[in-house]
Amino acid sequence: MKTKKSDLKPNKAEIEHMFRESSLPGRIEIINMLKNDTLTLADLQKKMRENGLKLPTSTIYRAINNLQSAGILDKKSGEVALTPTGIFFADAVNCMRKLMNFEYIDFATDFLLSLPPELRFGIHYLSECEKVDFIKARELGISVLSTIQDGGVYIDRVVDPELFHIMIERRLDGATEKVISGEEVLFQKIDAEIAALKIANLSKDVVRKIESQVEIRVKTLPLQMGIIDRRIALIMLINGNRFSPFFVTEDRKAIRWLESVFSYYWDIAKPLDEYIEGGKEGFIERILNAL
């Protein structure tokens, strides 16, 4: 008989059964120990003892059988391994543990509510990031921006001509930018760009070329973020008038998550032509006319 696609999805009763069985003593630990290993029952029991979990053999066997019936474990030829559902479950539990220890979770309320459910759990990556204050973040930003090769994506409210000047220099070498600007600072950002271009003293043809390498959309969001050359990311959470430190990461998984966050926001941000007549071309003409 052909299996229906809907039959592959756990129903509510199966999910409740999974959580009930996994919450009994020692079972979360068993799941975590199997996250990256296939173990024999003897090796599992030994590993549990080494981690201070002295459960009777009968309790471990009963736990294995019940976790197998819940679809979390698979037992074959005396070895125990997580099923695909079990791997997902182990990741979810690990994520929750990290979030429980994330001291800035209160800053993340507006950020999390702005995301679709499938992206929210990625915030656990921030618990593993280096935290820096604004001054160090600016110093780091200047250092990293000065080395851009391909380009970056940004969600920001930055109106700093010095940073803009560095980014203009990198665009001269071919770097590109995608920027989601806060609505309230859009025209201040344009003024900062003009100030930086006056210092650079470029011809209007060159200005037109490097401004064509920037894509801009507009939306005020509860964060500032930059991902540079897909190799380093900085993110700061905003909750009303409160700001978290900047979180800095070079972890590939964290950066992939942040790229997904950026792509989601990019899709829902407003196009530039809702603010400037002529959109991108009007933006460039506005800058050229000010030089």
Secondary structure, DSSP 8 states (H G I E B T S, - for coil): ----GGGGS--HHHHHHHHHHHTSTTHHHHHHHTSS--EEHHHHHHHHHHTT----HHHHHHHHHHHHHTTSEEEETTEEEE-HHHHHHHHHHHHHHHHHT-TTGGGGHHHHHHS-HHHHGGGGGGGGSEEE-HHHHHHHHHHHHTT-SSEEEEEE----HHHHHHHHHHHHTT-EEEEEE-GGGHHHHHHHHHHHHHHHT--HHHHHHHHTTEEEEE---SEEEEEETTTEEEEEEEETTEEEEEEEE--HHHHHHHHHHHHHHHHHSEEGGGTSTTHHHHHHHHHHHH-
